[in-house]
Amino acid sequence: MTRLRVFHAPLLASSMCLLPAMSGAQGGGLLPQPPQLSVSATADVEVKPDQATLTLTIESRGNTAAKAGAETARKARAVIDTVKALGVSVDLIKTLRLDISPEYSYPGKGEPPRLTGYVARNSIRVDVRTIDQTGALIDAALAKEASGLGALQFSSSKADEARLQALARAVAKAREEAAAMATAAGGSLGGLVEMNASPAQEAFEQASADYRMARMSASTPPETPVSRGLLKFSALVSGKWVFIPK
């Protein structure tokens, strides 16, 4: 949480307190402090995503762990080489998960499970900097024996700028509302006492996808359509201002 403190003041529960607070003075006396206004406000900024992250899955089975692992490694190399050939930098390709585990059948009727083979899985994350290329990358990876697409998530290179815009709008909105409250109460808005900001929330656009051995029905299928929508950045602020009675 970001905090801007102009000077210390008692924290009041109500959104507007017109009862004066008291502070210490020389000789142990108390001096009245001006009443305060407390306001919270939110603001949103929407931007068009220009980046994407997709997770490709590769899966193979074999009667030994070595065979399952070797086949998955072959497929993964083919997928990575294909993605690189389409212009994605190797720095934007990352292995997220690699595991090999046994598989069993369960006959039932008190019989113990029987080992039937091994399955090897590899998950690869690809950060796409040219978002219009996303559909072509998905199709190319599936054509090179990727087993599926785990997730597709959109983001923006202007995320920091959007967060700051949302924060500035929320602050302006809070002050505008505080000024309106002060006028309605028969006074005017004084100086800022304190302002708090919650971290800006970013609503990622995520397309849920589960391509399992897709593209089997046509030799040259159309490119997978990708609709990116908009990203929303939200900011919440709360502020306190001095209320000046007339």
LINNORWO-V667102 format. One record per backbone hydrogen bond with DSSP energy under -0.5 kcal/mol. CO is the residue of the C=O (numbers start at 1). NH is the residue of the N-H. If there is no record, write none. Layout:
co:CO nh:NH
co:CO nh:NH
This chain:
co:2 nh:197
co:3 nh:5
co:4 nh:6
co:4 nh:195
co:10 nh:12
co:15 nh:38
co:16 nh:18
co:17 nh:36
co:21 nh:33
co:23 nh:31
co:25 nh:28
co:26 nh:29
co:29 nh:25
co:31 nh:23
co:33 nh:21
co:35 nh:243
co:36 nh:17
co:37 nh:241
co:39 nh:239
co:41 nh:237
co:43 nh:235
co:45 nh:233
co:47 nh:49
co:47 nh:231
co:50 nh:131
co:51 nh:155
co:52 nh:128
co:53 nh:153
co:54 nh:56
co:54 nh:126
co:55 nh:150
co:55 nh:151
co:56 nh:124
co:57 nh:147
co:57 nh:148
co:58 nh:122
co:60 nh:120
co:62 nh:118
co:64 nh:68
co:65 nh:69
co:66 nh:70
co:67 nh:71
co:68 nh:72
co:69 nh:73
co:70 nh:74
co:71 nh:75
co:72 nh:76
co:73 nh:77
co:74 nh:78
co:75 nh:79
co:76 nh:80
co:77 nh:81
co:78 nh:82
co:79 nh:83
co:80 nh:84
co:81 nh:85
co:82 nh:86
co:83 nh:86
co:83 nh:88
co:84 nh:87
co:89 nh:92
co:90 nh:93
co:92 nh:127
co:94 nh:96
co:94 nh:125
co:97 nh:123
co:99 nh:121
co:101 nh:119
co:103 nh:116
co:103 nh:117
co:105 nh:107
co:105 nh:114
co:108 nh:111
co:111 nh:108
co:114 nh:105
co:117 nh:103
co:118 nh:62
co:119 nh:101
co:120 nh:60
co:121 nh:99
co:122 nh:58
co:123 nh:96
co:123 nh:97
co:124 nh:56
co:125 nh:94
co:126 nh:54
co:126 nh:128
co:127 nh:129
co:128 nh:52
co:129 nh:131
co:130 nh:133
co:131 nh:134
co:133 nh:137
co:134 nh:138
co:135 nh:139
co:135 nh:224
co:136 nh:140
co:137 nh:141
co:138 nh:142
co:139 nh:143
co:140 nh:144
co:141 nh:146
co:142 nh:145
co:147 nh:213
co:148 nh:57
co:148 nh:150
co:151 nh:55
co:152 nh:207
co:153 nh:53
co:154 nh:205
co:155 nh:50
co:155 nh:51
co:156 nh:159
co:158 nh:162
co:159 nh:163
co:160 nh:164
co:161 nh:165
co:162 nh:166
co:163 nh:167
co:164 nh:168
co:165 nh:169
co:166 nh:170
co:167 nh:171
co:168 nh:172
co:169 nh:173
co:170 nh:174
co:171 nh:175
co:172 nh:176
co:173 nh:177
co:174 nh:178
co:175 nh:179
co:176 nh:180
co:177 nh:181
co:178 nh:182
co:179 nh:183
co:180 nh:184
co:181 nh:185
co:182 nh:187
co:183 nh:186
co:186 nh:246
co:188 nh:244
co:191 nh:242
co:193 nh:6
co:193 nh:7
co:194 nh:240
co:195 nh:4
co:196 nh:238
co:197 nh:2
co:198 nh:236
co:201 nh:203
co:201 nh:234
co:202 nh:204
co:203 nh:232
co:204 nh:206
co:205 nh:154
co:206 nh:208
co:207 nh:152
co:210 nh:212
co:211 nh:213
co:218 nh:221
co:226 nh:228
co:229 nh:49
co:231 nh:47
co:232 nh:203
co:233 nh:45
co:234 nh:201
co:235 nh:43
co:236 nh:198
co:237 nh:41
co:238 nh:196
co:239 nh:39
co:240 nh:193
co:240 nh:194
co:241 nh:37
co:242 nh:190
co:242 nh:244
co:243 nh:245
co:244 nh:188
